[in-house]
Amino acid sequence: MEFFTILFIEYSLREIDIETYLILPDYEACQVAIRDNEDMYKYFYADGDVDMYCIQTEKMSRSIKPVLRPVGG
């Protein structure tokens, strides 16, 4: 089973603290997004570092689907 994961992003722009998030299908996708966007401060014109971290939810994004078996087999 896989659970939705929130990519939480915090940064400061002109001394105003900004928080935003993206909902991703699983924890691995969140980790990949962080690694691929390590220089995010350039795109957000942030005053300093852009903090990003993953928060796993309890809401399933994907589960194993049961396979129907023939009756009387």
Secondary structure, DSSP 4 states (H G I P E B T S, - for coil): -EEEEEEEEEEEETTEEEEEEEEESSHHHHHHHHHHTTTHHHHHT-SS--EEEEEEEEEEEE-PPPPP--TT-
